[in-house]
Amino acid sequence: FFDSVVTSKYLYGSSRGIKFNINTEKIEKGKISDFDINIILSNILDNAIEGALKSKEKIIYIDIFEKNNNIVLALF
């Protein structure tokens, strides 16, 4: 359920010279709705893209995985 958000942000960032390193695992549907997680992920990616555009090294690392029944969104 992350695919559409990550893909759209990837296409947007790539068109502006940002490289992406994306690692995701299959996530079981948790307590948070798809809508809410997509809003959160979209905001995080918007912030990461904004920062990368101002950076010398234009790369964003994205790790999405599940640990102890929690969804972990790690961007750096």
C-alpha positions as CSV (number, residue, x, y, z in Angstrom):
1,F,0.0,0.0,0.0
2,F,3.1,2.3,-0.1
3,D,3.7,1.7,-3.8
4,S,1.7,4.7,-5.2
5,V,3.2,7.2,-2.8
6,V,6.8,6.0,-3.1
7,T,6.5,5.8,-6.9
8,S,5.0,9.3,-7.4
9,K,7.7,10.8,-5.1
10,Y,10.4,8.8,-6.8
11,L,9.4,10.1,-10.2
12,Y,9.1,13.7,-8.9
13,G,12.5,13.6,-7.2
14,S,14.3,11.7,-10.0
15,S,13.1,14.4,-12.5
16,R,15.0,16.9,-10.3
17,G,18.2,14.9,-10.1
18,I,17.7,13.1,-6.8
19,K,18.8,9.4,-6.6
20,F,16.9,7.0,-4.4
21,N,17.9,3.8,-2.6
22,I,14.7,2.1,-1.6
23,N,14.3,-1.0,0.5
24,T,10.9,-2.3,1.5
25,E,9.5,-5.4,3.0
26,K,5.9,-6.7,2.9
27,I,4.0,-5.1,5.7
28,E,1.0,-6.7,7.3
29,K,-2.0,-4.4,7.6
30,G,-1.8,-2.9,11.0
31,K,-3.9,-0.6,13.2
32,I,-3.2,2.5,11.1
33,S,-5.3,3.1,8.0
34,D,-3.8,3.0,4.5
35,F,-5.0,6.7,4.1
36,D,-3.2,7.8,7.3
37,I,0.1,5.9,6.5
38,N,0.1,7.3,3.0
39,I,-0.3,10.9,4.3
40,I,2.5,10.4,6.8
41,L,4.8,8.8,4.2
42,S,4.0,11.5,1.6
43,N,4.9,14.3,4.1
44,I,8.1,12.6,5.1
45,L,9.1,12.1,1.5
46,D,8.2,15.7,0.6
47,N,10.5,16.9,3.4
48,A,13.3,14.5,2.3
49,I,13.0,15.8,-1.3
50,E,13.1,19.4,-0.2
51,G,16.2,18.7,1.9
52,A,17.9,16.7,-0.9
53,L,17.3,19.5,-3.4
54,K,19.3,21.8,-1.1
55,S,22.0,19.3,-0.5
56,K,25.3,18.6,-2.4
57,E,24.6,14.9,-2.4
58,K,21.2,14.5,-3.8
59,I,20.3,11.0,-2.6
60,I,17.5,9.7,-0.4
61,Y,17.6,6.3,1.4
62,I,14.3,4.8,2.2
63,D,13.8,1.7,4.4
64,I,10.3,0.5,5.2
65,F,9.9,-2.6,7.3
66,E,8.0,-4.1,10.2
67,K,9.5,-4.7,13.6
68,N,7.6,-6.0,16.7
69,N,4.2,-5.3,15.0
70,N,5.2,-1.7,14.2
71,I,5.8,-0.1,10.8
72,V,9.2,1.5,10.6
73,L,9.8,4.3,8.1
74,A,13.4,5.2,8.0
75,L,14.6,7.9,5.6
76,F,18.0,9.4,5.5
